[in-house]
Amino acid sequence: MARFNSHVSFIQTHATNFPQRLAFKLPQFEIDDGKPHRKIIGWTEITYEKFYRDIVQCGGYWLQTLQCPPRSVIGLWDFVHLFGLTRAGLIPQVLNLRINSVEIATTYFKQSNIEHIIYAPTAPIDPLRDHFQTHEIIDIEQTYSQQGEFTVPELNEEDGNDTIFIYHTSGSTAGQPKLIPYLRRWIDGNSRKPLFGLPDGKETGIALNGVVHLSQFSISLQQFRNSACLVLVPWLDFTGEELVQIITECKANALYQLTPFLTAILQRAMTKKDLAAALQSLSFIPYGGGVCGENERRWAKENNVPIMNIYGGTEIGMAMMSGSDTTILHPLVYPGLVYEFRSLNPDDAKENDSNRLVEMVLAPSSLDCPHPSLCDPIDGYYHTRDVFQQVTPDGFKFRGRLEDFIKMKYGEACDTIYIETQVMLSCKDLVSACVVVGTGKPSPVLLVELLEDTVNPAPLKENIGKKVELINEDGFTHERIRPSDIIIVRSGSLPRTGKGTIKRAEAEQLFQQSIDVLFDE
């Protein structure tokens, strides 16, 4: 049978072929009164040889301590021992430390009949002791020196359908994380994706969450495949001075950031020449989680700062990447990646590419198609539920989630979030909240809460209507709101979630009678 590559097999290979090549650089901090301060005074270097030895020792320790059968699922409330547990042939089910609810943790771990949980010191573990056997993470170096060497079974990576580890979504509508099993073939498939701008064996600047956060796991796999060095810094909100220090001292050639943090960096670089020069020295600055502002994008392009927008997800890894125009994403092209873009509107065949709204779906045969439990039970495809506007044959602009669109009378898809955002921007002096409804109607309806309730809302409605007509100019015909299709509702009457988000379906049901009157129904 064919062997599948993984995060562990890459490290094992590099430990043999390039034992002294650096795998990580970790910051050393200034210590005051026994506590580390946010000031980097040096770097600890870890070679691939040492990293793999630590993985083996960590895995061997837990095999001996837990006495579990092979392929047992082990709860892991942290990421620190992920590599060691997978090397030992166990299946870590990881819970992100940002989720600190005991109730959610208990439910999450019980879904897999877990007996043992390994936890970070900051996890609120005490209430879980009644349900699981709990173990605090270990200091690998100290354990190795005190107890000697541990052993692990031979690495066997021949079955592509083996679950290697389990992660979770950020939380379903019920507030509970959904399990995402990662198969060996999925990890191998993501490791094969082309990642432009990362030369073999070069050091790469990256924030801590970028390495262990699963939304960027495919990028981390690329680095392990290329035997790159990861610079781990335990925060994302770099100051300009910190970032210059990191790039300069570590000779980094890339930087991974979430959009809000990159936006702040670019804004600072506009006035700080040393930061601008540091960013210009990089070969690759991918970012995800949205599009940078127009001013920041323009400045980066004019000043040769190589920013690049990426699209991906916890279930599929990285799947699309921009070129010089960071607003337009292009699907990754590699043998075995099978992406489809399915039209939302029934008459798209009659329209230009730039008018086509599509959902991205992955074929069951795609290298990065997730576990079958996450795929559609009828067609077997994974539906991302992400909607894009096709602007060229292979270029797409992200438009939102499928649930943010409503179907109009003739099946056309209406982008509610775009309309709502534009209304709030153009009518911020009048409107406190709004929601677009009108499923199955000829045109959408805007429900509006005013900043101040009034006994005579007609003049304000007319004012809002004029601004909505300007918004209509940029929308499709079926997305245009008639001024008469605006309904002023009492402040606070739109139903909301605990987070304050307006519940679209419930709002439509609550005001259904008023909506029907607009269309003589």
Secondary structure, 3 states (H helix, E strand, C coil): CCCCCCHHHHHHHHHHHCCCCEEEEEEEEEEECCEEEEEEEEEEEEEHHHHHHHHHHHHHHHHHHHCCCCCCEEEEECCCCHHHHHHCCCEEEECCCCCCCHHHHHHHHHCCCCCEEEECCCCCCHHHHHCCEEEECCCHHHHHHHHCCCCCCCCCCCCCCCEEEEEECCCCCCCCCCEEEEEHHHHHHHHCCCCCCCCCCCEEEEEHHHHHCHHHHHHHHHHHHCCCEEEEECCCCCCHHHHHHHHHHHCCCEEEEEHHHHHHHHHHHCCCHHHHHHHHCCCEEEEECCCCCHHHHHHHHHCCCCEEEEEEECCCEEEEEECCCCCCEEECCCCCCCEEEEECCCCHHHCCHHHEEEEEEECCCCCCCCCHHHCCCCCCCEEEEEEEEEEECCEEEEEEEHHHEEECCCCCEEEHHHHHHHHHHHCCCCEEEEEEECCCCCCCEEEEEECCCCCCCHHHHHHHHHHHHHHHCCCCHHHCCCHHHEEEECCCCCCECCCCCECHHHHHHHCHHHHHHHCCC
